[in-house]
Amino acid sequence: MNRTAVVLLASGLSRRYGRRDKMLADLGGQPLIEHAAHMITDVDPLARVAVCPSDRPQIGERLINRFVVAVNKKPRQGLGHSIAVGVNVALQFKPDAILVVMGDMPFVESWILEGVIQRLGSGGVDIVHSGGAHGTRPPTAFGPACFDQLAALDGDDGAKAIIGQGGFNVVGFSAPPPLLFDIDTKDDLDLARQQLAIRKRYANIDAPTSVEELEIAPIDLGPQQTAGVSFGAHRR
């Protein structure tokens, strides 16, 4: 990870969530964005860059002591533009890899980031996503061959065109789907709160000795969350 720049995306418009910014919505006693931000601080990358909206300074103010804040002045230009804003700042650190992480995915764990980067460095691989057989999902790592195209992204399709164009060697890491749950709506946030409550309950008791002892209720990801999901516009 020490030659990787991590780009945390936190400047979406939250169109499906409602009028308030979902990144500041309470989840477990802290804003949603803090879950991804705290997880990233558990790893030791070359640089941490957070893409934050200019019209909601509260987000950048929360992250500025832990991240280089890249201000997105044009969030309405879409996810691709947000990625480009972060990548152009990340490139100033001369990384060997860029890892894009979404701010609305509170259950991603640091070992997933480390695993994705390790797979990228295995030789002959240009892009590694976390979805495996469940479809292309972030977090996603990009090698140097992708940097120019990432820096020029624009519009609502995110990195979908780069990943799907056929010019790069793309592989999946196969992270557990429940850890890749993202929050687009208030119903999604309610599900995340339920799951977080279950996790906290089991964290306060002795660890189970077998899988059969667990009674964790799975998150219903729905068909769009588990099959053919792309790193693109509908994630917002």
N, C-alpha and C positions, 0 to 999 in steps of 0.2 A: 504493500500500500504506500510505501514511502516515495514512490514516483507517480502517484495517482492524485489527480485533482478531483475532489468530490463537488458536484454541483447540485445544490438543493433547490428545487423549484417551489416557490411560495408566492407566486404573483398571479395565479389564475383568477378568473372573474367569478368563479363559483356560481355559474348560471343556474345549475340544477339545485343548488342548496337554498337559494333565497337571497334576500336583500343584504343580509349580514355576511361578513367574510367568514367562511368556514374555518380558515386557519386560526382564528381567534376563538372558535367555539370551545366550550369547556369539555374536556374528556379526562376523567379521573382527577379533577382538581387542577388541571393546567391546560393551557391552550393546545389545540390539536397540533400545531406546528412544533411544539416542544418535544413531542414524542420522537419524531424523525430527527430533530436537531440533537437531542440528547443521545440518541443511538449513534449518530455520526461522530460525536465526540469520544465515543468508546474506541474508535480506530485512530490510526496515526498516519493520515495521508500527507501528501506534499502540501496541499492547500485545501481549505474548505471555503466554498463560495456559495452564498445564498442569494438567489434572485428574488427581490422583494419589490412590491409595487410602490410607485412614488406617491400615490394618493392615499395609502394606508401606512403611514410611517411607523405605526406601532409594531408592525412585524419586524422591520429592519432594526428598530431600537432594541427588541428582545434578543436579536442574534448578533449584534455588532461586536460583542466581546468575544465571540467564538468563531465568527465567520467573517470573511471579506464580503461586504454587502454590495451586490451588483444591482443598481436601481433600474427597474424596468419602467420606463416612462410611457410605454405604449402597450400595456397588457392586452388591449383589445385586438392587437395584431395576432394573437393566438399563441398556442403552446410552442410552435416552432420558433417564434420570435423570442419567447422566454428562454428557451434552450440556448439560442444564439447569444443572447445577452450574457448568460452565465459562462458559456464556452469562451467567448472573447476575453473575458476577465481571467478565466482559468488558464488560457494559453500564455498569459504573461508570466506564469510560473514555469513554463517549459516542461510540462508533464509528459510522461510516457503513455499515460492512459487518462481518460476522463470518464468518471462514473456519475451518471445522472440518477438522482434520487427524488422521488415525489414527496412533497410535504404533507400530502393527505393520506399517506399510508402509515398508520401508527404502529403496526405490529411487525414491521420489518426489523430483523435483528442483525447485529453487526457481523455475525459469521456469514450471513448471506453476502454482504459486501465483500468480505474477504474471499469467499469462495468464487464469486463472479470474477474478481480481479485475478485470482490464481488461475482460473480457467482461461482467461484472456492471455495470460503469459505462457500458456502451454505450447505455443508455436503454431503459426499458420492461421490464427484466429483473429478476425478483425472486430467482431461484435459479440458480446455475451449478454443475453437477457436472462431473467430469472424464472421465466414461465415454463420452460421445458415443454412437455407434451401438451400442456394446457393452453398454449398460445404465447405470443410474445408479450412479456410483461416487464415493467421496470421493477427494481433497479436494473439499469443497463450500462454496460461498460463498452467504451469505444477505444480502439487503438488509433495510432497516428494516421493511418490511411484515411480515416473518417473525419479528421479534424477540420479540414477546409470546408467540407459540406456541412458539418455541424455549425460552424461559425456563420454560415450563410443562410441558415434556415429562416423561414418566415411562414406565416399562416397558421391554420388550425390543425394541420396534420402531424405536428410534432416531428419526431424522427422516423415516422412511418415510411416515408419515401426512401430514406437511406437504408433502413433495415430490409425493406422488401424489394429493392431494385435489382438484386441479383449480382451486383458487382463485388460484394464482400462475403467473406466466410462468416456466417452467423451460426452460433450454437446456443443452446439453452442450458441453464444450470439446474433447473428442476427444484426450486425452492417450494416448500409446502404451501399450497394455495391459500389456506387461512391466514398465513403470515403476509400474503400479498393483498389482503383486503384493503380497498381504498374507499374513501368517504366522498361521495358525490352529493348525497341528499341527507335530509334530516333523519330519515328512516335508517340510512346507513350509520349515522352517528349513534342512534339508539342501539343498534346491533353491536357497535363497537363498545358502547358503555356496558352492555350486558356481558360481553366477552371479557372485558377488563375486570369487571367485578368477580367473575369466575376465577380468573387468574390470581387476583389478590386473595381470594378465599383459600385457594390451594397453596398459595405462598406462605400462609400463616399456620399451616399444619405440617406434620411430618410428611416427607416425600413418599408417594406410594411405592410399593415394592414391585408392582406389576402394572401393565397396561390395563388389565381388567379392573383395577381398583379406581381408575379414573372415571369421572362422570361429567366430563367437560362437554357442554353442548356445542356442537359445531355451528359455525356461521353459515347460513344459507347464502352462498355466493351468487346463485342464479346462473342462467345459461350464459349471459354475456360476460360473467366474471371468470368462467372456467373454460370456455371454448373459443379459440380463435380471437382472443382479445388483442388488439393492437396498441402500440405505443403511439396513440394519436388523439384526435380532437375529442372523441367522446369520453375520454378519461376526465374531461372537465365538464 
